[in-house]
Amino acid sequence: MAEGLVKAVVFDWAGTVVDFGSRAPMGAFVEVFRRFGVDISIDEARVPMGLPKWDHIQALGRIPRVADAWLAAKGNAFSDADVDAIYEVFVPLNAEVVSDYADLIPGVIETVAELRARGIRIGSTTGYTREIMERLTPIAASQGFAPDNLVCAGDLAEGRPGALMMYRTFLDLQVWPAWACVKVDDTEPGIAEGLAAGTWTVGVAASGNAMGLSLEELDDLEDDDFLARYQAAERRLHRAGAHFVVESVADLMSVIDDIEGRLLRGERP
C-alpha cells in the first residue's frame, strides 16, 4: 500500500467520536419543545439529526404531526420566528447536558493514533454551535482527542448538508484534492456534507444516531435484535450515499486501507 494517498480524515463529533448513541441532543430537543407546549418523541427528535441545530428545529416543526400539534397548542402555524425562539432556549440547554455525554467512543484514540502515524491530518465538523463545543472540546482533549481543526454550525453562511464546512476544513488543514480526504459521520446530513465536498464517505452505524443506543444498551441486545437494528442502520446510511459503512470508528482503518488501494488504482469517490 502506498503511503500518503489519503491526506485527511474529517470526523463528526456526537455519535462518531463522542457520545455513543448520540444521546446528548435528544433529551434537549424533547425538553425544549415541551417548554413551548408541544410534546415530541425521541424518534421524532432523531429524524433531522446531523443538521445545524437551527435547521434541525425548523425540520422538527415541519414534521406533519408536530406541525399539527404546534398549531393546536399555539393557534398559529410553525414559523421561522418560532424556530428563533426555540433555538435561543435550546442552545444553552444542550450546552448544559453535553458534558454528561462526552465520553470518547471506544477505538477513537487508537484509530486517530494510527491515522497520525501515517501522516494523515485529523479534521472535524459538527452540527453543534461554538457555545456547545466550548463545553465539549476540553473534555474530549483531556481524554486524548484533539483534532487539527474544528468547524461548527454557525461558523459559515451555510452548514450541512452543504459543503462549506468541509471547504473550510480543507483550508484549515491545507489538504487537497477533496478525493484524497475521507468524511466519517453517523448521520445522513453529515454523509451528504462529504458527498457535496467530493470526499469519500464512511457511515458509522452502531455508535451513532442511526441506532441511537448507548453502549450498554447495545451490549444488552440479543444477537438477532442487534443484527436487525444494525442492518437497518446500515441501509439508512448507504441510502444516504455512504461509500462504506462500519460499526464504529474502531473499524475505520480497514476502510482507509481499501480507499488507499482504490486511489492507487486511479478510482475516485
C-alpha positions in Angstrom: 0.0 0.0 0.0 1.3 3.4 -1.0 1.5 5.9 1.9 0.2 9.5 1.7 -2.7 8.9 -0.7 -5.3 9.7 2.0 -4.4 13.1 3.3 -7.1 13.8 5.8 -9.9 12.2 7.7 -12.7 14.6 8.8 -14.8 13.4 11.8 -18.2 14.4 13.0 -18.4 14.6 16.8 -21.6 13.3 18.6 -22.2 9.7 17.7 -18.9 9.4 15.8 -16.1 10.2 18.2 -18.0 11.1 21.4 -21.4 10.3 22.9 -22.1 6.7 21.9 -25.7 6.6 20.5 -25.7 10.4 20.0 -27.9 10.9 23.0 -27.0 14.4 24.3 -29.2 16.4 21.9 -32.2 14.2 22.1 -33.4 15.0 25.6 -32.7 18.7 24.9 -34.9 18.7 21.8 -37.8 16.9 23.7 -37.5 19.2 26.7 -37.3 22.4 24.7 -40.5 21.6 22.7 -42.2 20.6 26.0 -41.3 24.0 27.4 -43.1 25.5 24.4 -46.2 23.4 25.0 -45.7 20.7 22.4 -44.7 17.0 23.1 -42.3 15.3 20.6 -40.8 11.8 20.8 -37.2 10.8 20.9 -37.7 9.1 17.5 -39.1 12.3 16.0 -36.2 14.3 17.5 -33.7 12.0 15.8 -35.2 12.4 12.3 -33.2 15.5 11.2 -30.1 14.6 13.2 -26.9 16.0 11.8 -28.3 19.3 10.6 -27.2 22.5 12.3 -29.4 22.9 15.3 -31.4 25.9 14.0 -32.2 23.9 10.8 -32.9 20.8 13.0 -35.5 22.7 15.0 -37.1 24.0 11.8 -37.2 20.5 10.4 -38.9 19.2 13.5 -41.5 21.8 13.3 -42.3 20.7 9.7 -43.0 17.1 10.6 -46.7 16.9 10.0 -47.7 15.6 13.4 -45.5 18.2 15.2 -46.8 21.0 12.9 -50.4 20.0 13.8 -49.6 19.8 17.5 -48.0 23.2 17.3 -51.0 24.7 15.6 -53.3 23.2 18.1 -51.2 24.5 21.1 -50.4 27.9 19.8 -53.1 28.8 17.3 -50.6 29.7 14.6 -48.6 27.7 12.1 -44.9 26.9 13.0 -42.8 29.7 11.7 -39.1 30.8 11.5 -39.8 33.2 14.3 -40.8 30.2 16.4 -37.6 28.5 15.4 -35.6 31.5 16.6 -37.4 31.5 19.9 -36.9 27.7 20.5 -33.2 28.0 19.4 -32.5 30.6 22.0 -33.6 28.2 24.7 -32.2 25.1 23.1 -28.5 26.1 22.8 -27.9 26.8 26.5 -30.0 23.7 27.4 -27.9 21.5 25.1 -24.7 23.1 26.4 -25.7 22.2 30.0 -26.0 18.5 29.2 -23.4 17.9 26.6 -20.6 17.3 29.2 -22.7 14.4 30.6 -22.3 12.7 27.2 -18.7 13.5 26.4 -17.1 10.0 26.8 -15.0 9.1 23.8 -16.3 6.2 21.7 -14.1 3.0 22.1 -11.4 2.8 19.5 -11.2 6.6 18.7 -7.8 7.1 20.4 -6.2 4.1 18.7 -7.7 4.9 15.3 -6.6 8.5 15.4 -3.1 7.5 16.6 -2.8 5.1 13.6 -4.0 7.9 11.2 -1.5 10.3 12.6 1.3 7.7 12.3 0.5 7.6 8.6 0.8 11.4 8.3 -3.0 11.8 7.9 -4.4 15.1 9.2 -7.4 15.0 11.5 -10.3 17.4 10.8 -13.7 17.8 12.4 -17.1 19.4 11.6 -20.2 19.4 13.8 -23.8 20.4 13.9 -23.2 21.8 17.3 -22.6 25.5 17.8 -19.4 27.1 19.2 -21.1 27.7 22.5 -21.8 24.0 22.9 -18.4 22.9 21.6 -16.7 25.1 24.2 -18.0 22.7 26.8 -17.2 19.6 24.9 -13.7 20.1 23.3 -11.8 20.4 26.6 -13.3 17.2 27.9 -12.5 15.4 24.7 -9.0 16.7 24.8 -8.5 15.5 28.4 -9.3 12.0 27.1 -6.8 12.3 24.2 -8.9 13.5 21.3 -7.8 16.9 19.9 -8.4 17.3 16.1 -6.3 19.6 14.0 -9.4 21.8 13.3 -13.0 22.4 14.3 -15.8 23.9 12.2 -19.1 24.4 13.9 -22.6 25.1 12.8 -23.0 28.9 12.6 -19.3 29.5 11.7 -20.2 29.9 8.0 -23.2 31.1 6.0 -24.4 27.6 5.4 -23.9 24.3 7.2 -24.8 20.7 6.4 -25.8 19.2 4.0 -23.8 21.7 2.0 -20.0 21.6 1.6 -18.9 24.9 3.1 -17.7 23.4 6.5 -15.7 20.8 4.6 -14.2 23.5 2.4 -13.1 25.4 5.5 -11.6 22.2 6.8 -9.6 21.7 3.6 -8.2 25.3 4.0 -7.5 24.9 7.7 -5.6 21.6 7.1 -4.1 22.7 3.8 -5.2 19.5 2.1 -6.4 18.8 -1.4 -7.8 17.4 -3.6 -11.1 16.5 -2.0 -10.9 12.9 -3.3 -7.8 12.4 -1.1 -10.0 13.1 2.0 -12.5 11.0 4.0 -15.6 12.2 5.9 -16.7 10.0 8.8 -20.2 10.6 10.2 -23.2 8.9 11.7 -26.0 10.9 10.1 -27.5 11.5 6.6 -26.7 15.2 6.5 -23.1 14.5 7.6 -22.7 12.0 4.8 -24.3 14.5 2.4 -21.8 17.1 3.5 -18.9 14.8 2.5 -20.5 13.9 -0.8 -21.1 17.6 -1.6 -17.5 18.3 -1.0 -16.3 15.4 -3.2 -14.8 13.2 -0.5 -15.0 9.6 0.3 -17.7 9.0 3.0 -17.9 6.5 5.8 -21.0 6.0 7.8 -20.8 4.7 11.4 -23.9 2.7 12.1 -23.7 1.1 15.6 -22.3 4.1 17.6 -24.5 6.8 16.3 -27.9 8.3 15.6 -28.9 5.5 13.2 -29.2 3.0 16.1 -29.5 5.6 18.9 -28.5 3.2 21.7 -25.9 3.7 24.5 -23.0 1.2 24.5 -24.6 -0.6 27.5 -28.0 -0.8 25.7 -26.3 -2.1 22.6 -24.4 -4.8 24.6 -27.7 -6.0 26.1 -29.3 -6.7 22.7 -29.7 -10.3 21.6 -27.7 -11.2 18.5 -30.8 -11.3 16.2 -32.0 -8.0 17.5 -28.6 -6.4 17.1 -28.3 -7.7 13.5 -31.8 -6.5 12.5 -31.2 -3.0 14.0 -27.7 -2.8 12.6 -28.8 -3.8 9.1 -31.5 -1.2 9.2 -29.0 1.5 10.2 -26.5 0.3 7.6 -29.2 0.5 4.8 -30.1 4.0 6.0 -26.5 5.3 5.7 -26.0 3.5 2.3 -29.2 5.2 1.1 -27.7 8.5 2.1 -24.8 7.8 -0.2 -22.1 6.5 2.2 -19.4 4.7 0.2 -18.6 2.5 3.2 -20.5 1.7 6.5 -18.8 0.4 9.6 -20.0 -0.3 13.2 -17.8 2.5 14.7 -14.6 4.4 14.3 -12.8 1.4 15.8 -13.3 -0.3 12.4 -12.1 2.6 10.2 -8.5 1.5 9.4 -9.6 -1.3 7.1 -11.7 1.2 5.1 -8.7 3.6 4.9 -6.6 0.7 3.5 -9.4 0.0 1.0 -9.6 3.6 -0.1 -5.8 3.8 -0.4 -6.0 0.8 -2.7 -8.7 2.4 -4.8 -6.8 5.6 -5.1 -3.7 3.7 -6.2 -5.8 2.2 -9.0 -7.0 5.6 -10.0 -10.5 5.4 -8.6 -12.3 8.4 -7.3 -15.3 8.8 -5.0 
